[in-house]
Amino acid sequence: MRRLRRGRKWNLNTLAEATGISYTHLSRLENDSTLPSADSVAKLAESLDGDLKAMLDMADCLPKTILDRIRSLEEDAAGSLKRTAGLPVDSSGESDARPNLNIVAELKQSYGLEDDEARRIARAVFNLVNLGKSQRSGIVDMIASFSSEEGETG
């Protein structure tokens, strides 16, 4: 937590404002005087763009069974925690993220994509928007660089 906070050049007051966790509690967490709750870890991970799974693992605030389940979900999602838990799963094993149906239709109509291609792209967009800000920004920059390179050569 301290490394992530300092990497942003934040003091504990700034982090307290961003998370809603008191300065005193944050200080105790950084000095290993107290253990965080899972809720506190989630707030910290979101505010600091940290790896939620790794932070939960280090905090040791969840039962081993839950941490193992998170690891399993992460492996299934190719490195990212899905926020689609509980949604139906289609025959390919992917979660059926209903919010993407409009995107699927638009991709098919606008770009002439096959149904499967449009669904896969829509799922990728859904997963992308659910990443932390820094992860999402890095991936968007990478995708943008592909399209600009292709524009230069094509």
C-alpha positions as CSV (number, residue, x, y, z in Angstrom):
1,M,0.0,0.0,0.0
2,R,2.8,2.4,0.9
3,R,4.6,1.7,-2.3
4,L,1.5,2.4,-4.4
5,R,0.7,5.5,-2.4
6,R,4.2,6.9,-2.7
7,G,4.3,6.0,-6.4
8,R,1.3,8.4,-6.9
9,K,3.1,11.0,-4.7
10,W,0.1,10.9,-2.3
11,N,0.3,11.5,1.4
12,L,-2.0,9.6,3.8
13,N,-4.5,12.5,3.9
14,T,-4.9,12.3,0.1
15,L,-5.4,8.6,0.3
16,A,-7.9,9.0,3.2
17,E,-9.9,11.4,1.0
18,A,-9.8,9.0,-2.0
19,T,-10.8,5.9,0.0
20,G,-13.0,7.2,2.8
21,I,-10.7,5.4,5.2
22,S,-9.5,7.5,8.2
23,Y,-5.9,8.8,8.2
24,T,-5.3,6.9,11.5
25,H,-6.5,3.6,10.2
26,L,-4.4,4.0,7.0
27,S,-1.3,4.8,9.2
28,R,-2.0,1.6,11.2
29,L,-2.3,-0.4,8.1
30,E,0.9,0.8,6.6
31,N,2.7,0.1,9.9
32,D,1.3,-3.4,10.2
33,S,-0.4,-2.4,13.5
34,T,-3.8,-3.7,12.2
35,L,-5.2,-5.9,9.5
36,P,-7.5,-4.5,6.9
37,S,-11.0,-5.7,6.1
38,A,-11.7,-7.0,2.6
39,D,-13.7,-3.8,2.0
40,S,-10.8,-1.6,2.9
41,V,-8.5,-3.6,0.6
42,A,-11.0,-3.2,-2.3
43,K,-11.2,0.6,-1.7
44,L,-7.4,0.8,-1.6
45,A,-6.9,-1.2,-4.7
46,E,-9.4,0.9,-6.6
47,S,-8.0,4.2,-5.4
48,L,-4.4,3.2,-6.0
49,D,-5.1,1.2,-9.2
50,G,-3.6,-1.8,-7.4
51,D,-3.9,-5.5,-8.2
52,L,-7.0,-6.5,-6.1
53,K,-6.1,-10.2,-6.0
54,A,-2.5,-9.6,-4.9
55,M,-3.6,-7.0,-2.3
56,L,-6.2,-9.4,-0.9
57,D,-3.7,-12.1,-0.8
58,M,-1.1,-10.0,1.0
59,A,-3.7,-8.6,3.5
60,D,-4.7,-12.1,4.4
61,C,-8.2,-10.9,5.2
62,L,-10.2,-13.5,3.4
63,P,-10.5,-17.2,4.0
64,K,-8.3,-19.4,1.9
65,T,-11.3,-20.9,0.1
66,I,-12.3,-17.5,-1.2
67,L,-8.8,-16.6,-2.2
68,D,-8.5,-19.9,-4.0
69,R,-11.7,-19.2,-5.8
70,I,-10.5,-15.7,-6.8
71,R,-7.3,-17.3,-8.2
72,S,-9.4,-19.8,-10.2
73,L,-11.5,-17.0,-11.6
74,E,-8.5,-15.0,-12.5
75,E,-6.9,-17.9,-14.4
76,D,-10.2,-18.5,-16.2
77,A,-10.4,-14.8,-17.2
78,A,-6.8,-14.7,-18.5
79,G,-5.4,-12.5,-15.8
80,S,-8.3,-10.3,-14.9
81,L,-11.1,-10.6,-12.3
82,K,-14.5,-10.6,-13.9
83,R,-17.2,-8.5,-12.5
84,T,-19.8,-10.8,-14.3
85,A,-19.9,-13.4,-11.5
86,G,-23.4,-15.0,-11.4
87,L,-24.3,-14.2,-15.0
88,P,-25.2,-17.1,-17.3
89,V,-22.4,-18.8,-19.2
90,D,-22.7,-19.6,-22.9
91,S,-21.5,-22.7,-24.7
92,S,-18.0,-21.3,-25.2
93,G,-17.5,-20.9,-21.4
94,E,-17.7,-17.2,-21.6
95,S,-20.0,-15.3,-19.3
96,D,-23.1,-13.9,-21.1
97,A,-22.6,-10.2,-20.4
98,R,-26.0,-8.9,-21.4
99,P,-25.0,-5.2,-21.3
100,N,-23.0,-6.0,-24.5
101,L,-25.9,-7.0,-26.7
102,N,-26.3,-3.4,-28.1
103,I,-22.5,-3.4,-28.9
104,V,-22.8,-6.8,-30.5
105,A,-25.6,-5.6,-32.8
106,E,-23.7,-2.4,-33.6
107,L,-20.5,-4.2,-34.4
108,K,-22.3,-6.7,-36.7
109,Q,-24.2,-4.0,-38.5
110,S,-21.5,-1.3,-38.8
111,Y,-18.5,-3.6,-39.6
112,G,-20.1,-6.7,-41.1
113,L,-18.7,-9.0,-38.4
114,E,-19.9,-12.5,-37.8
115,D,-22.0,-13.1,-34.6
116,D,-19.1,-14.9,-32.8
117,E,-16.6,-12.2,-33.7
118,A,-18.9,-9.4,-32.6
119,R,-19.6,-11.2,-29.3
120,R,-15.9,-11.7,-28.6
121,I,-15.1,-8.1,-29.3
122,A,-18.0,-6.9,-27.1
123,R,-16.8,-9.2,-24.2
124,A,-13.3,-7.7,-24.6
125,V,-14.7,-4.2,-24.4
126,F,-16.8,-5.2,-21.3
127,N,-13.7,-6.6,-19.6
128,L,-11.6,-3.6,-20.6
129,V,-14.0,-1.1,-19.0
130,N,-13.9,-3.1,-15.8
131,L,-10.2,-2.8,-15.4
132,G,-8.4,-0.3,-13.2
133,K,-7.7,3.1,-14.8
134,S,-4.0,2.5,-15.3
135,Q,-4.5,-1.0,-16.7
136,R,-7.2,0.2,-19.0
137,S,-5.2,3.2,-20.2
138,G,-2.2,1.0,-21.0
139,I,-4.3,-1.4,-23.1
140,V,-6.1,1.4,-24.9
141,D,-2.8,3.0,-25.8
142,M,-1.5,-0.3,-27.1
143,I,-4.6,-0.8,-29.2
144,A,-4.4,2.8,-30.5
145,S,-0.7,2.2,-31.5
146,F,-1.8,-0.9,-33.6
147,S,-4.3,1.2,-35.5
148,S,-1.9,4.1,-36.1
149,E,0.8,1.7,-37.3
150,E,-1.6,0.0,-39.7
151,G,-2.7,3.5,-41.0
152,E,0.9,4.3,-41.7
153,T,1.6,1.1,-43.6
154,G,-1.8,0.7,-45.3
